[in-house]
Amino acid sequence: MRGKLIVFEGTDGSGKGTQARMMAQRLRDEQVAFREIDFPRYGNPFAEPARLYLAGALGDHPGDVSAYAASTLFAVDRYASYKEDWGKDYEAGKVILANRYTTSNAVHQASKLPEAERAAFVAWLFDLEYGRLELPAPDLVIYLDVPTDLSEGMLRRREAATGTAADIHERDDAYLRRCRACARDIAAAQGWRQIECARRGKVRSVEDIHEEAWAMVKALLSHGMSGV
């Protein structure tokens, strides 16, 4: 019996990593068998092409590498991760909790294209990874929507706190704004579950967002999964 694939998605600075960690702890507390995955897998050789792209080795701006070419770089890492890491657990029935997945390419790469070409790109992307590469499609995508001015503030605070340098996506404010607009359209078209992470100009508490996400996950797992 195959497991369930749950993905946290959103633009840079939306809090995906925080919510994925909180959900992992909730699943432990509920005694649900699960695995965590995170993309790109920095430090793994199969993720090196994606890392080089984000570091600017192929161009200083996101648009220097086409949506199709950039997506292929990330797809290599996902395919390898499934084959060498989490595929057996998924096939054995475990829940897989992902911080970013194929859906990240939809969010970030489609925004490079004219609006009229985006649907065709998303169809190509999902056919490549879920069809031709035979990776599992998500059972639930939770899209965290944060207004770009707020997510940018979160990004800059994270950079200052950790001392990490922004990648070519994160340092391009105009690109981040296009990504958010594009992501909202894709989320609606693909039936992703969307969480509005800000109210009245302020980001909601991580606990409040988590409880909304947990209600979505619990509903999914209640269908044929034990431990919830």
N, C-alpha and C positions, 0 to 999 in steps of 0.2 A: 504494500500500500504506500503510495507516495505521500509525502508530507504536505505542509502548507508553506508557501513562500510569501512572506510579509515584507514589504519594502517601505522604508521612510524616504521620502523624496522632498525636494525643495531647492530653491536657489541657494547660492553661497550665503552663509550667515543666518540661515533660517532655523538653526538649532537641531538639525537632523541627528548629529552625533549624540547630543544630550538626550534627546527623546529615545533613540535606539538603546542607549545604556539604561535608561529608566525602564523601558519595556523589557529588557533582558532581566533586570532584577525582579520585575513583576512576574515574569514567566517562571523564574526560580521559586518565588514565593508560592506560586500556584502549582508548583511541581509539574510543569509542562516540559517534556523533553524537547530541547531546541539547540540550535547552533547559531552563532553570530558570524556574519560575514560583513566585510567592509571593502569598498572599492574607491580608488585603485589600491592594490596591495603593495604599497611602497616597500621596497626592499626585496621583492620577489622579481627574478629576472623577466618574467612574462609581463610585468607591469612597467618595465623600463621605458618602452616606447611612449606610453601615456605620460609617464613622469617627465620625460624630455620635452614632450609637447607642452605640458603645463608650465615647465620651467622656462620656456621661450626658445628652446634649441631649434625649433622649426619656424620660428617667426615671433616677433615681439607682441603681436596682437592676435586675438582669437581668430579673426577673419583671414589671417595669413595661411591657415590650413582649412581646407574645405570641410563642411559638415560630414561628408561621406568619408573622407580620409581620416579625420580625427576619430570618428565613431569606430572605424576599423581598428585603430590602435587600442581603444578601450575594450573592444570585443575580444581581442586576443587574450587579455588578462582574465576576463570573465570565463571564457571557454576553458582555459588552463585551470582556473580555480575550481571549476566544477569537476573536471576530470581528476585532479590530483588531491582535492581537499574535501568538499562538502557534498558531492554528488551521491556518495554511498549513504550518507545520513538522510538526505532527502528521499532517496528511493526506499529507505527503510522506514519512513513514516515520521521522521522528526520535523518539527517546525524549523524553518530557516528564517532568521531575522536579519534583514539586510539594511545597512546604511548605504544607500545609493545602489543602483543596479542599471540595467539597460535603460531604464526610464530617465536616468541622468543625461544620457546622450540626447534623448528626446527634448529634455528641458534646455540643455545648453547648446546643442548643435543646430537644432531647427531654427533658432533665432538668427542664425547667420544667413538664412535664406529669405527670399521674398515670401510674403504671406501666402501667395497662391501656390507655392511649391512645398509648403511645410507638410501638408497631409500626405503627399507622395513620399516625402522623406521618412516620415514616421512609419508608414507602411513598409518601406524598404528596410528600415532599421529592425523592426519587429520580425519581419520575415527572415532577415539575416540571422538574428540571434535565437529566436524561438523556433524558427523553421529549419533553416539550413544548418545551423550549429547545434540544434536540438537542445538548447538550454530551456529550463522550465520558465513558463510565463508566470508572473506573480498572481497570487490569489487575492491579494489585497495591496493596493498602493495607497499610502497615507501621504497626501501632499500637504506640506506645511507652508502656508502662504503668509508672507511677511512683506509689508510695504518696503520698497527698496531703500528708502532713506533710513528706516529702522534697521534693516538687515546690514546695511553698510556700516552703521554705527557699531553693531555687534561684531562685524568682521574686524574693524579697526581696533576695538578693545581687545579682541582675541590676539591679534598680531602683537599689540603692545605687551600683553600679559605673558605671551609665550616666546616672544622674540622671533617668531617665524615670519619669513618673507611671503608676501602675497604672490599668488601665481598669476598668469596672464589673464585669467578670467576675473579673479578677485580684484585686480587693480584697475579694471576698465569699467568705470561707473555706467557709461552709456550702454555697454554690453549687458551689465547686470539688469538694467531696466528693461531692455528688450527681452531678456530671458524670463523675467517675471511675467510680462505681458503674454509671451508665447506659452509659458508653462500653464497659465490659467486656462488658456484656450485648449491646450492638449489635455489637461486634467478633466475638463468638462467633456471633451469628445471621447475620451477613453474610459470614462466612468470611474476615475480615481476618487477616493474619498478625500475631501478637502477640509482642512482645519484652518479657520481664520485665526491667526496667532496674535493679532493686535485688535484692541478695542479703544476707541476714542483717542487714537494717536499714541497708545502705549502698548508695549508687548505684554501679553498675558503671562502669568506665572508659569513656570515649567510644570508645576504640579497640576495646574488647571488644564493645561494642554495635554498632559499625560493622561488624565482621567478621561478626556474626550477620546483620545487615541485608544485607550484600553477598552472602552465600550465597543469600538469597532473591531478590535482584535478578539475580544470575548465572543462577540456575535459570530465571527468567522469560525472560531475554534469550537463553538458549541455544536457545530454540525459535524458529527462523526469523530471528534477528537476527545480523548479522555483527559482528566486532570483539571478541567475548568468547571 
